Amino acid sequence: MNRRTIAALGLALGGAVLLSHTDMAFRTVWPPLAALLVIAATRHALTGLLAGAFAGALMLAGGNPWQAYLDLFADHLAPSLRSSWKLGAIAFTLILGGFAAVLERSGGFEALMRRWVKPGPGSARRLETAATGLGLLCFFDGLANSMVVGRVCRDLGDRCGVTRVKLAYIVDSTSSAVACVALISTWIAFQLSMIAESFAMAGRPANPYAVFLHSLPYNFHCWFTIVLLFVGVRARFHPGPMGTSERLAIAAGLPAAAPTTGPSDSGTGTFALTGAEAVRATMVPLAVLLLSFLVGFVALGAPRPLLPLTREKVVAAFGSDAGPLVLVLAGLAATAAAMVLFPRRAPAGPRRMTAAFGEGVRTMGGAIFILLAAWMLGSVLEALGTAKTLTALLLAGGAVALIPLLTFVTGAAISFATGTSWGTMGILFPLAIPAAAAAGADDRLLWVTVAAVFSGAVFGDHCSPFSDTTVVTSIACGVETHDHVRTQMPYALIAAFIACVVGFLPAGFGFPAAGSLLLGVALLVMLPRLWPGSVTGMGER
């Protein structure tokens, strides 16, 4: 533990002890500030969230550390573990982590990429488009997306003449942004649990999956990030340092076509998968995941009698309390399909498969601890009445309609400074939703605020040099983190600016999501014409 970490923890907990003996309104916002301080010092979301939660418990216990320790588990953690949504979140996150690892180890994704990208003129653009498609296909986990797409496409990209910083941008843009809006992913369990927690704190209990679905159209930064990626690939839009990198690559004469190569092991050890084997190993389990999810909701959540199945019954199914069970069952069904269809010709196939599942489950251990810490911090903030303090500030400034915009900007700043999307959600949800509800926000404005939390959290995950997604993407694509952040930052800022101007600001005043999305997409598509100097590499590379 270095001096900076010790100083941050000392300040966080020492401040809590001092504030525990005062009635200042500032004391209610000290726990999230303490969490941010520690995360910024340690670059570790779990440490920061635990420090913030313990700081709040200290204040509630009158500065008694032992009592605070006992209360933190008895009053702020144990009640969370009695919630079916939260238990389902833990189980599903672990299962899907194993599922993602099995798919990656099968080698199917690499085999599909090698079949999609053929040698010849224009192979660079084909590789970039295929990498984008693979990133969208790996919707189930942000980090797994970065590792799989980066490792699979790096060597192919070198042979096709795709710069590694451009590949890193593609990989990073289809990781967190896609996982955040996916109907089923390792993120969804965390997202749903935070929605349920924050709405309960606001005194507005709601079905978390229904709220998530309502918030999707308003998740402007994620949607605009994905749209801008397609513009960058298809129109060769390269603003700022990315343009410089592309021009240097063209001047250096990077290859315009991928040469014919020998068989690859495709991640399986000694052989290349056939096209049919690759589809079975990857696409079928993903189809099982989605179908199990959809069928499970209808079968377990729709009003009886089930037939005839109407639109109203389907809507009611997704608004039911069947979510936790459906998520777990869908994850189990997909994992079973991935194991059954795992390539048997792979060396030590069954052992390789089970080892991959175990490794995938273990990699999600950190996510589970972050989840638990976020729940404790939210419970502590509710007990302190932090939302009331923020509500008073909002009402004093007459800023109810600006809540989504302020939430997004705050989330973007937090996530960039700390590098943690889940940590940002864990801090913001217990603050923004109760405060917005107390300020008089209707259901629609609460949905926009939920989306603003998601968008703000993803901003940092997309471009912060401290983000695990940014670092993993850099490693997987073989670039320096500094170069990746520098070339990707203009894209992130463009998407964030348009999300603010045509998204969250007008949405706060009631402008429909469809109008904001159409306007934002139109602006993004027009960027190459409005900014022609940023269009490079239009040849047949």
C-alpha positions, 0 to 999 in steps of 0.5 A, spaced: 500 500 500 503 506 497 503 513 501 497 516 496 493 510 498 494 511 505 493 518 505 486 517 501 484 512 506 486 516 512 482 522 509 476 519 507 475 515 514 478 521 518 473 526 515 467 521 516 469 521 524 469 528 524 463 529 520 459 524 525 459 529 530 456 535 526 449 536 523 452 539 517 448 537 510 455 536 507 456 530 511 451 526 507 455 527 501 461 525 504 461 518 503 460 518 495 466 523 495 470 519 499 469 513 494 471 518 489 477 520 492 480 513 494 478 510 487 482 516 484 488 514 488 488 507 488 485 506 481 481 500 484 473 501 484 472 495 490 477 499 494 473 506 493 466 503 494 468 499 500 471 506 503 465 510 501 460 505 505 465 504 511 465 512 511 458 512 511 457 507 516 462 511 521 458 517 521 451 513 522 455 509 528 457 516 531 465 515 529 465 508 532 469 503 528 467 497 530 460 498 531 460 501 523 463 495 521 458 490 524 452 495 522 455 495 515 454 487 514 448 487 518 444 493 516 447 494 509 449 488 506 445 482 509 438 485 507 440 486 500 442 478 499 434 477 501 432 480 494 431 475 489 433 480 483 440 481 487 441 473 488 439 472 481 444 478 479 450 474 482 448 467 479 447 470 472 454 474 472 458 468 474 454 463 469 455 468 463 463 469 465 464 462 464 459 462 458 464 467 455 470 464 456 468 457 453 466 461 447 472 464 446 476 458 448 472 454 442 476 458 437 470 459 433 470 466 433 477 466 430 475 461 424 469 465 422 473 472 422 478 468 417 473 466 413 469 473 412 476 476 411 478 474 404 485 477 400 484 482 395 483 489 394 479 493 399 481 487 405 483 493 410 475 496 410 473 488 410 477 487 416 474 493 419 467 492 418 468 484 420 471 486 426 465 491 428 461 485 426 464 481 431 464 486 436 457 487 436 456 479 436 460 479 442 455 483 446 455 478 452 461 482 456 465 488 455 472 485 457 471 478 453 469 482 447 475 486 448 480 480 449 476 476 443 476 481 438 483 484 439 486 477 439 482 475 433 483 481 429 490 483 430 494 479 426 489 479 420 489 486 421 497 487 420 496 483 414 490 487 411 494 494 412 489 496 418 493 500 423 493 497 430 490 504 433 484 504 428 483 496 430 483 498 438 478 504 437 473 499 433 474 494 439 473 499 444 467 502 441 464 495 441 465 493 448 462 497 453 457 501 449 454 494 446 454 491 453 451 496 456 445 496 451 444 489 450 438 485 453 442 480 456 450 480 458 454 480 464 452 488 465 445 487 465 445 483 472 449 489 475 444 494 472 438 491 474 440 491 481 442 498 481 435 500 478 431 496 483 436 499 489 435 506 487 428 506 485 426 503 492 430 508 495 426 513 491 420 510 494 418 509 487 418 501 486 419 499 479 420 492 475 427 493 474 427 490 467 421 494 465 425 501 467 431 498 463 427 497 457 424 504 457 431 507 458 434 504 452 432 509 447 435 515 451 442 511 452 444 516 447 452 516 448 452 508 447 448 509 441 452 515 438 458 511 439 456 505 435 453 509 429 460 514 429 464 507 429 460 505 423 462 512 420 469 511 422 469 505 418 465 506 412 467 513 411 474 513 413 473 518 418 479 519 422 479 526 426 485 528 430 491 523 432 487 518 428 488 521 422 495 523 423 496 515 424 492 513 418 496 518 413 503 515 416 500 508 415 499 510 407 505 513 407 509 507 409 505 503 404 502 498 409 499 492 405 493 493 401 491 485 401 492 480 406 496 474 403 494 467 403 496 464 409 496 457 412 492 453 416 491 457 423 490 453 430 484 458 430 485 458 438 484 450 438 491 448 439 493 444 432 487 445 427 483 450 423 475 449 425 471 448 419 466 453 417 460 449 420 464 447 426 465 455 427 458 456 427 456 451 431 461 453 436 459 460 437 453 462 433 448 456 436 450 458 443 449 465 442 442 463 439 440 459 445 442 464 450 437 469 446 432 464 445 432 462 452 431 469 455 425 471 450 422 464 451 423 464 458 420 471 460 414 469 456 413 462 459 414 464 466 412 471 466 406 472 462 399 472 465 395 466 464 392 463 460 398 463 456 395 462 449 393 466 445 399 470 446 398 477 445 402 483 445 399 485 452 401 479 455 408 479 452 409 486 455 406 484 461 411 478 461 417 483 461 414 487 466 414 481 471 418 478 477 420 472 473 427 476 471 432 473 476 430 466 474 429 467 467 436 470 467 439 464 470 436 459 466 438 462 460 445 463 462 445 455 464 441 453 457 447 457 453 452 454 457 450 447 456 449 448 449 456 451 448 459 445 452 455 440 448 458 444 441 465 445 443 469 442 438 471 435 440 477 435 435 481 440 440 486 437 444 484 435 451 477 438 449 473 436 455 478 438 460 480 444 456 472 446 456 471 445 463 477 449 465 475 455 460 468 455 464 472 455 471 477 461 469 471 465 466 467 464 473 473 466 477 474 472 472 467 475 475 469 474 482 471 481 482 465 484 479 461 480 484 465 484 490 464 490 486 456 489 486 456 487 493 460 494 495 455 498 491 449 495 494 452 497 501 454 504 499 447 505 496 444 503 503 448 507 507 447 513 502 439 512 503 440 511 511 444 518 511 439 521 507 444 524 501 438 524 496 434 529 500 441 534 500 441 533 493 434 534 491 434 541 495 440 543 491 436 541 485 430 545 487 434 551 489 437 552 482 430 550 478 434 544 475 429 539 474 429 538 467 437 539 467 437 533 471 439 528 465 444 532 462 447 534 469 447 526 471 451 524 464 456 530 465 457 528 472 458 521 470 462 522 464 467 526 469 467 521 474 468 515 470 474 518 466 477 520 472 476 513 476 476 509 470 470 504 472 464 504 469 461 499 474 464 504 480 460 510 477 454 507 476 454 504 484 456 512 486 451 515 481 444 511 482 443 512 489 444 519 488 441 521 481 434 517 481 432 518 489 434 526 488 430 526 481 424 523 484 424 527 490 424 533 485 418 531 482 421 527 476 415 523 472 417 516 470 419 518 463 424 523 466 427 518 471 428 513 465 432 518 461 436 519 468 437 512 468 440 512 461 444 518 463 447 514 468 449 508 463 452 513 458 456 517 463 459 511 466 460 508 459 464 514 457 470 513 461 470 506 460 471 508 452 477 512 453 479 513 460 487 511 461 485 508 467 479 503 465 480 496 465 477 496 458 481 501 455 488 497 458 485 490 456 484 493 449 490 496 448 494 489 450 489 485 446 491 490 440 498 490 441 498 498 442 500 503 447 495 505 452 497 512 451 496 512 443 490 508 444 487 513 448 490 519 444 487 517 438 480 515 441 479 521 445 476 525 439 471 520 437 469 519 445 468 527 445 464 527 439 459 522 441 459 525 448 457 532 445 452 530 440 449 526 446 449 532 450 446 537 445 441 533 441 440 528 447 440 529 454 438 536 454 432 536 450 430 530 453 430 533 459 424 538 457 420 532 454 423 532 447 422 524 444 427 520 444 426 518 437 427 525 434 434 526 438 436 519 435 434 521 428 437 528 429 444 525 432 445 520 427 444 525 421 449 529 424 454 523 425 453 521 418 454 528 415 461 529 419 465 527 413 462 532 409 462 537 414 469 535 416 473 533 410 480 534 412 478 528 417 477 523 411 483 519 410 485 512 406 479 512 401 483 508 397 483 500 396 487 499 402 
